[in-house]
Amino acid sequence: MSDTRRRVKVYTLNEDRQWDDRGTGHVSSTYVERLKGMSLLVRAESDGSLLLESKINPNTAYQKQQDTLIVWSEAENYDLALSFQEKAGCDEIWEKICQVQGKDPSVEVTQDLIESEEEHIEEMPETSPLIDLPTCELNKLEEIADLVTSVLSSPIRREKLALALENEGYIKKLLQLFQVCENLENTEGLHHLYEIIRGILFLNKATLFEVMFSDECIMDVVGCLEYDPSLAQPKRHREFLTKTAKFKEVIPITDSELRQKIHQTYRVQYIQDIILPTPSVFEENFLSTLTSFIFFNKVEIVSMLQEDEKFLSEVFAQLTDEATDDDKRCELVNFFKEFCAFSQTLQPQNRDAFFKTLAKLGILPALEIVMGMDDLQVRSAATDIFSYLVEFSPSMVREFVMQEAQQSDDDILLINVVIEQMICDTDPELGGAVQLMGLLRTLIDPENMLATANKTEKSEFLNFFYNHCMHVLTAPLLANTAEDKCEKDAVVGSTKSNTVCPDNYQTAQLLALILELLTFCVEHHTYHIKNYIMNKDLLRRVLVLMNSKHTFLALCALRFMRRIIGLKDEFYNRYIIKGNLFEPVINALLDNGTRYNLLNSAVIELFEFIRVEDIKSLIAHIVENFYNALESIEYVQTFKGLKTKYEQEKDRQNQKLNSVPSILRSNRFRRDARALEEDEEMWFNEDEEEEGEAVVPPVEKSKQEDDFPDSYEKFMETKKAKESEDKENLPKRTSAGGFKFTFSHSASTANGANGANSKSVAAQTSPASSNGSSSKNTTLTTAVTATKGSLVGLVDYPDDEDDDEEEEASPRKRPRLGS
């Protein structure tokens, strides 16, 4: 065991019943010949001197508290305590003590009352099992207070005092004295009563709590606790509880027992949280039963409300009624929020029944209505309720939204309402959006989706999500990266590109959240997200954000690409190569210059990963198209390493080619390069279905997707008026190596900027063919300007109708596998 785990503080109880720190050292349990038994030794960490030498007596009552304290009495009025720095050290010493005494280490007190009675309470007659209490009179209050505070350090004496108080009905007599003292303005007596009542609470006995917290006694208990001797003036807790705190019944509660239990729980919680001082390290365990008392009260309240279906039905009816005024609806939602919070105290099987009851009564349709309301307080409370439901059973929520999709438009689906609330969060720090993003992440996480013999929740829900919800989630991203949002600056010599909309800080934060969710999809959804990325040319749009002045947003875009490359999927690799999608990343690296920052490190790590994993297709693309611009970067060996890998692979290919018989290398038998490429694509496309996942057709453009910018503007109506922002153009960058990288956003730019002096890298890698299909082989177009919103002519995707049309127009037929 390490020294840290053995590190303890030694305490002794002084005559004033206060704990004195005797020093810090390291404890061990060992056999001591002089004491004839196993003993606890503590040596000071400063000089190694002996702080404690205590034999583990088989009859001594040791008590373990709060996982890191061991307390015991060695003689009359001589109490000791060891406070451990770590729980593991406390557990080990406790096991040694229990081993010597022959006890189970799971106990918290090693001796029961009968065995230790004579040794620990020697002053008591053997025939008397209880402590003799002084008579309950005004002139005895000081004596009673001294008795109550003196027993707190001994668990055995606490038990005996509790029994005495319970059997003699002593507490009610004390509270009668409190009324007398208050009428007489007897301040000294009131101070003694504060110590007495506080000490009785620390006895930690549920039977005493039942008396103290009854309707008859609880306000007098609160009154006693107002007279803290350390305060110049007494507090006014009773005034707050009776006049300020108002009990609101959103629906009248007819059950008097339930109403009494709610009042009692609130007042006891107030005593624990507000009135009682923060307990010291030795007192925390004294109130564990008080915490349990509140806990079981809450369980009882939830159970009683749950059984009253008439009451809950009325609450739901008013919550969803259009005639209900806003204040009333706010109270109803807050009631449900508190109700769900109380439900966390239930056992798993009872909590399961609780949420099933809420689902049966229609909690999800009700949430769908209130989450779309204008009142911020109502939406916030509704979000908290939704989080309880998602945390309890994401499958229940998913099942509801899939059934809902069969009857409703996409705009009013619950998940789309949640996404819209995330997009329209008016909080400058997007606190609500972060919470909602976490809930969405839970709902689309395949790890908590069920798979049974007759249905697979994963495939069904992901099909639903990508067809009905994904376009809503990506609407802000696509709207803020469209070419009309990103114009090029005409200022000659400008080297800094800038994207207009993401430079608004709140919008940048929102886009970062959306990218985080999309990155999660790349890692966990494989086929579905791949389909979506290809159809929407999503990576190209994401990489526009590399130009944002907010580095965190540029890093989010880079992380999205890094996750895609991290999959080492050749389908993605070919998509990146054909789209020339390394260009914006390399431009960002060159723009960053010699600054050694997170962006620099992240970009280099991306290329280092490609080098280490030896992703041949990407290495060839990078070296052939960008090496001249990157070779000057010598503070890391990454790019030289890429060149070396490229040359090694080229040598291997030449050796293989030389070993092939010359007749096979003749033009007569050589297949066209394009045919080879298309053949390879067919192979990958046919192999695209992954094990355990259903194949879905490519995402079809719905009406909502056609109008996604309009839809996005509709979302933003509820937000504050956006600040006007100047548009800056994106100039061509000139690197030290003479390259001019242009990241094209439209077909006209791609086809019209291929002059001798401004030829883009993308255009260099894809020269126009002579068969009239130059638009297919030049720089990429974006998803918005493509005919179907997909990568027309860039990726031969399965089941794409444009491929068939192109085959008819082209004199070259696509070769079939095996031809």
Order of alpha helices (4+ residues) and beta strands (2+ residues): alpha-beta-beta-beta-beta-beta-beta-beta-alpha-alpha-alpha-alpha-alpha-alpha-alpha-alpha-alpha-alpha-alpha-alpha-alpha-alpha-alpha-alpha-alpha-alpha-alpha-alpha-alpha-alpha-alpha-alpha-alpha-alpha-alpha-alpha-alpha-alpha-alpha-alpha-alpha-beta-beta-alpha-alpha-alpha-alpha
